[in-house]
Amino acid sequence: MEHDEIPGGSSEIVSFDDPESPANLVVTINACALCGSTPSGHPQPANYLPSSGVISSQLLDAYRLGYEQRSTTPSYVTNGLIVDLHIGTEPNGTITAAITLPVTQHELATTILDSLQTT
């Protein structure tokens, strides 16, 4: 799976996979404490979209953007969620979560991303 680091700030990337079938499930979480701030103070999650392979993206609300990205593995797709964190209206970092699964398991990827605590 290809993954772009979040531009700017310091970030940590944590990846998880299925121990019984490492190619079956890959979850990548990238948290950046200093990312997300814009000169206007308005959230801009689209600024953190991967630089290549994005098939589609959809703004879910002012702070969250979902996307799909081509995977390097045939018949797989990466579903991602970008969240501009905030305290009140003040930016407080960015988290990107990406899950790579077979295209047929899109609903499972959506369920996993929807379960993430983003506030």
PyMOL commands that place a pseudoatom at each C-alpha (Angstrom):
pseudoatom trace, name=CA, resn=MET, resi=1, chain=A, elem=C, hetatm=0, pos=[0.000, 0.000, 0.000]
pseudoatom trace, name=CA, resn=GLU, resi=2, chain=A, elem=C, hetatm=0, pos=[1.308, 3.457, -0.813]
pseudoatom trace, name=CA, resn=HIS, resi=3, chain=A, elem=C, hetatm=0, pos=[0.864, 6.136, 1.784]
pseudoatom trace, name=CA, resn=ASP, resi=4, chain=A, elem=C, hetatm=0, pos=[1.815, 9.811, 1.679]
pseudoatom trace, name=CA, resn=GLU, resi=5, chain=A, elem=C, hetatm=0, pos=[2.961, 11.402, 4.902]
pseudoatom trace, name=CA, resn=ILE, resi=6, chain=A, elem=C, hetatm=0, pos=[0.978, 14.406, 6.082]
pseudoatom trace, name=CA, resn=PRO, resi=7, chain=A, elem=C, hetatm=0, pos=[2.782, 17.548, 4.909]
pseudoatom trace, name=CA, resn=GLY, resi=8, chain=A, elem=C, hetatm=0, pos=[4.126, 19.867, 7.597]
pseudoatom trace, name=CA, resn=GLY, resi=9, chain=A, elem=C, hetatm=0, pos=[4.433, 19.318, 11.312]
pseudoatom trace, name=CA, resn=SER, resi=10, chain=A, elem=C, hetatm=0, pos=[5.648, 16.193, 13.057]
pseudoatom trace, name=CA, resn=SER, resi=11, chain=A, elem=C, hetatm=0, pos=[3.715, 13.024, 12.412]
pseudoatom trace, name=CA, resn=GLU, resi=12, chain=A, elem=C, hetatm=0, pos=[3.696, 9.402, 13.480]
pseudoatom trace, name=CA, resn=ILE, resi=13, chain=A, elem=C, hetatm=0, pos=[2.464, 6.592, 11.263]
pseudoatom trace, name=CA, resn=VAL, resi=14, chain=A, elem=C, hetatm=0, pos=[1.099, 3.414, 12.836]
pseudoatom trace, name=CA, resn=SER, resi=15, chain=A, elem=C, hetatm=0, pos=[0.098, 0.424, 10.708]
pseudoatom trace, name=CA, resn=PHE, resi=16, chain=A, elem=C, hetatm=0, pos=[-1.855, -2.696, 11.623]
pseudoatom trace, name=CA, resn=ASP, resi=17, chain=A, elem=C, hetatm=0, pos=[-2.520, -5.821, 9.592]
pseudoatom trace, name=CA, resn=ASP, resi=18, chain=A, elem=C, hetatm=0, pos=[-4.361, -9.127, 9.891]
pseudoatom trace, name=CA, resn=PRO, resi=19, chain=A, elem=C, hetatm=0, pos=[-1.856, -11.508, 11.558]
pseudoatom trace, name=CA, resn=GLU, resi=20, chain=A, elem=C, hetatm=0, pos=[-3.489, -14.518, 9.898]
pseudoatom trace, name=CA, resn=SER, resi=21, chain=A, elem=C, hetatm=0, pos=[-3.431, -12.921, 6.455]
pseudoatom trace, name=CA, resn=PRO, resi=22, chain=A, elem=C, hetatm=0, pos=[-1.217, -9.823, 6.318]
pseudoatom trace, name=CA, resn=ALA, resi=23, chain=A, elem=C, hetatm=0, pos=[-2.392, -8.963, 2.794]
pseudoatom trace, name=CA, resn=ASN, resi=24, chain=A, elem=C, hetatm=0, pos=[-6.078, -9.043, 3.802]
pseudoatom trace, name=CA, resn=LEU, resi=25, chain=A, elem=C, hetatm=0, pos=[-6.326, -5.952, 6.014]
pseudoatom trace, name=CA, resn=VAL, resi=26, chain=A, elem=C, hetatm=0, pos=[-4.040, -2.982, 6.350]
pseudoatom trace, name=CA, resn=VAL, resi=27, chain=A, elem=C, hetatm=0, pos=[-4.948, -0.033, 8.567]
pseudoatom trace, name=CA, resn=THR, resi=28, chain=A, elem=C, hetatm=0, pos=[-2.667, 3.005, 8.633]
pseudoatom trace, name=CA, resn=ILE, resi=29, chain=A, elem=C, hetatm=0, pos=[-3.119, 5.872, 11.083]
pseudoatom trace, name=CA, resn=ASN, resi=30, chain=A, elem=C, hetatm=0, pos=[-1.099, 9.063, 10.622]
pseudoatom trace, name=CA, resn=ALA, resi=31, chain=A, elem=C, hetatm=0, pos=[-1.435, 11.694, 13.348]
pseudoatom trace, name=CA, resn=CYS, resi=32, chain=A, elem=C, hetatm=0, pos=[0.132, 15.110, 12.976]
pseudoatom trace, name=CA, resn=ALA, resi=33, chain=A, elem=C, hetatm=0, pos=[0.003, 17.413, 15.988]
pseudoatom trace, name=CA, resn=LEU, resi=34, chain=A, elem=C, hetatm=0, pos=[0.988, 20.580, 14.117]
pseudoatom trace, name=CA, resn=CYS, resi=35, chain=A, elem=C, hetatm=0, pos=[-0.945, 19.970, 10.901]
pseudoatom trace, name=CA, resn=GLY, resi=36, chain=A, elem=C, hetatm=0, pos=[-4.383, 21.301, 10.105]
pseudoatom trace, name=CA, resn=SER, resi=37, chain=A, elem=C, hetatm=0, pos=[-3.832, 24.947, 10.856]
pseudoatom trace, name=CA, resn=THR, resi=38, chain=A, elem=C, hetatm=0, pos=[-4.551, 27.317, 8.010]
pseudoatom trace, name=CA, resn=PRO, resi=39, chain=A, elem=C, hetatm=0, pos=[-3.956, 31.071, 7.904]
pseudoatom trace, name=CA, resn=SER, resi=40, chain=A, elem=C, hetatm=0, pos=[-7.708, 31.662, 8.029]
pseudoatom trace, name=CA, resn=GLY, resi=41, chain=A, elem=C, hetatm=0, pos=[-8.202, 29.154, 10.844]
pseudoatom trace, name=CA, resn=HIS, resi=42, chain=A, elem=C, hetatm=0, pos=[-10.744, 27.261, 8.728]
pseudoatom trace, name=CA, resn=PRO, resi=43, chain=A, elem=C, hetatm=0, pos=[-10.397, 23.480, 8.417]
pseudoatom trace, name=CA, resn=GLN, resi=44, chain=A, elem=C, hetatm=0, pos=[-8.975, 22.229, 5.113]
pseudoatom trace, name=CA, resn=PRO, resi=45, chain=A, elem=C, hetatm=0, pos=[-8.944, 18.403, 5.206]
pseudoatom trace, name=CA, resn=ALA, resi=46, chain=A, elem=C, hetatm=0, pos=[-8.575, 18.266, 1.399]
pseudoatom trace, name=CA, resn=ASN, resi=47, chain=A, elem=C, hetatm=0, pos=[-5.046, 19.666, 1.832]
pseudoatom trace, name=CA, resn=TYR, resi=48, chain=A, elem=C, hetatm=0, pos=[-4.034, 16.246, 3.174]
pseudoatom trace, name=CA, resn=LEU, resi=49, chain=A, elem=C, hetatm=0, pos=[-5.321, 14.030, 0.347]
pseudoatom trace, name=CA, resn=PRO, resi=50, chain=A, elem=C, hetatm=0, pos=[-2.676, 11.592, -0.932]
pseudoatom trace, name=CA, resn=SER, resi=51, chain=A, elem=C, hetatm=0, pos=[-0.756, 13.071, -3.848]
pseudoatom trace, name=CA, resn=SER, resi=52, chain=A, elem=C, hetatm=0, pos=[-1.570, 10.240, -6.271]
pseudoatom trace, name=CA, resn=GLY, resi=53, chain=A, elem=C, hetatm=0, pos=[-4.102, 7.536, -7.042]
pseudoatom trace, name=CA, resn=VAL, resi=54, chain=A, elem=C, hetatm=0, pos=[-7.171, 9.221, -5.532]
pseudoatom trace, name=CA, resn=ILE, resi=55, chain=A, elem=C, hetatm=0, pos=[-10.295, 7.850, -7.251]
pseudoatom trace, name=CA, resn=SER, resi=56, chain=A, elem=C, hetatm=0, pos=[-12.855, 9.984, -5.425]
pseudoatom trace, name=CA, resn=SER, resi=57, chain=A, elem=C, hetatm=0, pos=[-13.282, 12.144, -2.349]
pseudoatom trace, name=CA, resn=GLN, resi=58, chain=A, elem=C, hetatm=0, pos=[-16.249, 13.552, -0.464]
pseudoatom trace, name=CA, resn=LEU, resi=59, chain=A, elem=C, hetatm=0, pos=[-16.413, 16.242, 2.209]
pseudoatom trace, name=CA, resn=LEU, resi=60, chain=A, elem=C, hetatm=0, pos=[-18.452, 14.663, 5.043]
pseudoatom trace, name=CA, resn=ASP, resi=61, chain=A, elem=C, hetatm=0, pos=[-18.577, 17.865, 7.089]
pseudoatom trace, name=CA, resn=ALA, resi=62, chain=A, elem=C, hetatm=0, pos=[-16.310, 20.885, 7.591]
pseudoatom trace, name=CA, resn=TYR, resi=63, chain=A, elem=C, hetatm=0, pos=[-13.706, 18.774, 9.421]
pseudoatom trace, name=CA, resn=ARG, resi=64, chain=A, elem=C, hetatm=0, pos=[-13.902, 15.328, 7.769]
pseudoatom trace, name=CA, resn=LEU, resi=65, chain=A, elem=C, hetatm=0, pos=[-13.179, 14.161, 4.235]
pseudoatom trace, name=CA, resn=GLY, resi=66, chain=A, elem=C, hetatm=0, pos=[-13.546, 10.565, 3.011]
pseudoatom trace, name=CA, resn=TYR, resi=67, chain=A, elem=C, hetatm=0, pos=[-11.673, 9.274, -0.017]
pseudoatom trace, name=CA, resn=GLU, resi=68, chain=A, elem=C, hetatm=0, pos=[-10.891, 6.188, -2.112]
pseudoatom trace, name=CA, resn=GLN, resi=69, chain=A, elem=C, hetatm=0, pos=[-7.437, 5.560, -3.525]
pseudoatom trace, name=CA, resn=ARG, resi=70, chain=A, elem=C, hetatm=0, pos=[-6.095, 2.947, -5.950]
pseudoatom trace, name=CA, resn=SER, resi=71, chain=A, elem=C, hetatm=0, pos=[-4.137, 0.185, -4.269]
pseudoatom trace, name=CA, resn=THR, resi=72, chain=A, elem=C, hetatm=0, pos=[-0.999, -1.424, -5.638]
pseudoatom trace, name=CA, resn=THR, resi=73, chain=A, elem=C, hetatm=0, pos=[-2.709, -4.798, -5.070]
pseudoatom trace, name=CA, resn=PRO, resi=74, chain=A, elem=C, hetatm=0, pos=[-5.163, -5.805, -7.838]
pseudoatom trace, name=CA, resn=SER, resi=75, chain=A, elem=C, hetatm=0, pos=[-8.848, -5.926, -6.745]
pseudoatom trace, name=CA, resn=TYR, resi=76, chain=A, elem=C, hetatm=0, pos=[-8.059, -3.902, -3.601]
pseudoatom trace, name=CA, resn=VAL, resi=77, chain=A, elem=C, hetatm=0, pos=[-8.872, -0.292, -2.802]
pseudoatom trace, name=CA, resn=THR, resi=78, chain=A, elem=C, hetatm=0, pos=[-7.789, 2.036, -0.013]
pseudoatom trace, name=CA, resn=ASN, resi=79, chain=A, elem=C, hetatm=0, pos=[-10.593, 3.823, 1.811]
pseudoatom trace, name=CA, resn=GLY, resi=80, chain=A, elem=C, hetatm=0, pos=[-9.437, 6.807, 3.801]
pseudoatom trace, name=CA, resn=LEU, resi=81, chain=A, elem=C, hetatm=0, pos=[-10.664, 9.403, 6.248]
pseudoatom trace, name=CA, resn=ILE, resi=82, chain=A, elem=C, hetatm=0, pos=[-8.966, 12.743, 6.902]
pseudoatom trace, name=CA, resn=VAL, resi=83, chain=A, elem=C, hetatm=0, pos=[-9.984, 14.608, 10.053]
pseudoatom trace, name=CA, resn=ASP, resi=84, chain=A, elem=C, hetatm=0, pos=[-8.965, 18.133, 10.993]
pseudoatom trace, name=CA, resn=LEU, resi=85, chain=A, elem=C, hetatm=0, pos=[-9.063, 18.015, 14.788]
pseudoatom trace, name=CA, resn=HIS, resi=86, chain=A, elem=C, hetatm=0, pos=[-10.229, 21.066, 16.651]
pseudoatom trace, name=CA, resn=ILE, resi=87, chain=A, elem=C, hetatm=0, pos=[-10.963, 22.481, 20.081]
pseudoatom trace, name=CA, resn=GLY, resi=88, chain=A, elem=C, hetatm=0, pos=[-13.950, 24.741, 19.579]
pseudoatom trace, name=CA, resn=THR, resi=89, chain=A, elem=C, hetatm=0, pos=[-13.040, 26.522, 16.379]
pseudoatom trace, name=CA, resn=GLU, resi=90, chain=A, elem=C, hetatm=0, pos=[-9.260, 26.343, 16.935]
pseudoatom trace, name=CA, resn=PRO, resi=91, chain=A, elem=C, hetatm=0, pos=[-7.296, 23.811, 14.809]
pseudoatom trace, name=CA, resn=ASN, resi=92, chain=A, elem=C, hetatm=0, pos=[-5.622, 21.084, 16.849]
pseudoatom trace, name=CA, resn=GLY, resi=93, chain=A, elem=C, hetatm=0, pos=[-3.931, 18.734, 14.360]
pseudoatom trace, name=CA, resn=THR, resi=94, chain=A, elem=C, hetatm=0, pos=[-4.886, 16.257, 11.663]
pseudoatom trace, name=CA, resn=ILE, resi=95, chain=A, elem=C, hetatm=0, pos=[-5.448, 12.500, 11.602]
pseudoatom trace, name=CA, resn=THR, resi=96, chain=A, elem=C, hetatm=0, pos=[-5.507, 10.403, 8.458]
pseudoatom trace, name=CA, resn=ALA, resi=97, chain=A, elem=C, hetatm=0, pos=[-6.778, 6.815, 8.634]
pseudoatom trace, name=CA, resn=ALA, resi=98, chain=A, elem=C, hetatm=0, pos=[-6.512, 4.534, 5.615]
pseudoatom trace, name=CA, resn=ILE, resi=99, chain=A, elem=C, hetatm=0, pos=[-7.780, 0.970, 5.207]
pseudoatom trace, name=CA, resn=THR, resi=100, chain=A, elem=C, hetatm=0, pos=[-6.843, -1.299, 2.315]
pseudoatom trace, name=CA, resn=LEU, resi=101, chain=A, elem=C, hetatm=0, pos=[-9.247, -4.178, 1.659]
pseudoatom trace, name=CA, resn=PRO, resi=102, chain=A, elem=C, hetatm=0, pos=[-10.610, -6.053, -1.348]
pseudoatom trace, name=CA, resn=VAL, resi=103, chain=A, elem=C, hetatm=0, pos=[-13.088, -3.918, -3.311]
pseudoatom trace, name=CA, resn=THR, resi=104, chain=A, elem=C, hetatm=0, pos=[-15.828, -6.371, -2.259]
pseudoatom trace, name=CA, resn=GLN, resi=105, chain=A, elem=C, hetatm=0, pos=[-15.317, -5.391, 1.407]
pseudoatom trace, name=CA, resn=HIS, resi=106, chain=A, elem=C, hetatm=0, pos=[-16.005, -1.668, 0.956]
pseudoatom trace, name=CA, resn=GLU, resi=107, chain=A, elem=C, hetatm=0, pos=[-18.792, -1.772, 3.578]
pseudoatom trace, name=CA, resn=LEU, resi=108, chain=A, elem=C, hetatm=0, pos=[-16.395, -3.199, 6.192]
pseudoatom trace, name=CA, resn=ALA, resi=109, chain=A, elem=C, hetatm=0, pos=[-13.879, -0.425, 5.491]
pseudoatom trace, name=CA, resn=THR, resi=110, chain=A, elem=C, hetatm=0, pos=[-16.626, 2.178, 5.847]
pseudoatom trace, name=CA, resn=THR, resi=111, chain=A, elem=C, hetatm=0, pos=[-17.765, 0.628, 9.152]
pseudoatom trace, name=CA, resn=ILE, resi=112, chain=A, elem=C, hetatm=0, pos=[-14.216, 0.707, 10.540]
pseudoatom trace, name=CA, resn=LEU, resi=113, chain=A, elem=C, hetatm=0, pos=[-13.664, 4.339, 9.509]
pseudoatom trace, name=CA, resn=ASP, resi=114, chain=A, elem=C, hetatm=0, pos=[-17.069, 5.374, 10.866]
pseudoatom trace, name=CA, resn=SER, resi=115, chain=A, elem=C, hetatm=0, pos=[-16.147, 3.851, 14.245]
pseudoatom trace, name=CA, resn=LEU, resi=116, chain=A, elem=C, hetatm=0, pos=[-13.143, 6.115, 14.745]
pseudoatom trace, name=CA, resn=GLN, resi=117, chain=A, elem=C, hetatm=0, pos=[-13.566, 8.740, 17.448]
pseudoatom trace, name=CA, resn=THR, resi=118, chain=A, elem=C, hetatm=0, pos=[-12.927, 12.080, 15.762]
pseudoatom trace, name=CA, resn=THR, resi=119, chain=A, elem=C, hetatm=0, pos=[-13.958, 14.582, 18.431]
for i in range(1, 119): cmd.bond("trace and resi %d" % i, "trace and resi %d" % (i + 1))
show_as sticks, trace
zoom trace
